[in-house]
Amino acid sequence: MKAAVRLTLLATAILGVAVVGAIAFGYWKLVPSDVELTERIRAQAEARLGVKVTVASAQLRLWPQGELVIEQAATVQPQPIRFQRLVARPELMALLRGRVELGEVQIDGAVLPQLSLRALRLQPAAPDTAGPPLQVSRVSFRDLVWVTRHGTPLEFEGSARFGPDWQLQGAEVVRSGARPATRLALTPDGDDRWRVELQLGGGTANGQITLKTGPDGAMVLAGKLAPRNVDVGAAMSSFKRNSAVHGQASGVTELSARGKDIGELARSLQTRTSFSVASPRLLHIDVDKAIRSFGQDRAGQTALLSLTGQMDTQNTADGIVVRYTGLEAKGETFSARGAGTIANRRIDGALTVDLVGGLVGVPLKISGPLQKPQVTVEKTAVAGAAAGAAIGTVILPGIGTAIGAGIGATLGKLFGGDQPKQPAPVR
């Protein structure tokens, strides 16, 4: 009996060694070397992105947990797209059934220059190498730096969850270090519909968006947001911008886009916003003082009675184009109305200024770089030129930065800039 037991134990041990040996051999045959894997990932990335790619190292482990780790990958561009570390965890049971499913993908230390992303020439996978469709359950990122087209680095962290066929089930993006908190959350709210919750500048911009596929196969996005009590100065500061106007912005924003893929969808985005700013205040200029001194003394600030208008934005290959119509600003001693366009950090606008107890209908033309616009007053209004220019220099650029903070940040597309240190010249 004891001999039988010993024989059974010995057979079990031999079988165990054989199984372990078979697993080890299969693992060695299945998993490529780090050098081979690194080269394979680099070549596939170059084929898909259309630019040269460097990868410091890649490693695939199947035990104790399936894990693909890629270290220090970057595109070869004047401003490289890069990340320090990417960890992808495949679902092993799905792999055995011939499907590629990643339970989670973690990205650390990524840098995404906007201009470099535009330069990519994305290519679909070749039919003979495409394999089964890739499915990802969750993507998370931290220490991600988005570099704007004008070179401003903005830090973010967040995550997104996906269902079958990349159906978005929820997302959260946080502007790292911003105070007050700047946070965007998307939550499913029915078929092809998501609830939007945005915290910005101590206020909110909540609403709903829909994303459907049209008869021609293109994606169609539509939505409406309701910014409420967004502190303009704080909102601009959270995106490393200064504003010439402070106040609490509120309004209604409608947005729309259409494209055959995500890139085209983003590039076609358009918005229309009716806005008002409560307790608006102009920084860097005391309008009453400027009027009394005919523009010679401008130091100080100006509390406005009201500030309203409509803003339309459209994405283009050269950045966002912003058009203002129906602008109206009222102060204790003046009122102004007009329209204008801001594109590529340049302004082209016209205002009509009325002075209480003085000139009525002073026409102003404003054009040139946003940080130093040129103000032109018609010769027929030369008597009020100095005062009118002092007002006009600030009103339109100020509105641009204010609404850029209150509404544009809702879409993650900000514009604006600091006011010039010196008074703008008058022709």
Helices and strands as residue ranges (DSSP letters): H 2-30, H 34-49, E 53-61, E 67-75, E 82-90, H 92-96, E 100-108, E 111-113, H 114-119, E 134-136, E 138-147, E 153-162, G 164-166, E 168-175, E 183-188, E 193-200, E 203-213, E 219-228, E 230-231, H 232-238, E 245-259, H 262-267, E 270-282, H 287-292, E 302-303, E 306-316, E 319-330, E 334-343, E 346-355, E 362-369, E 374-377, G 379-384, H 385-406, G 408-411
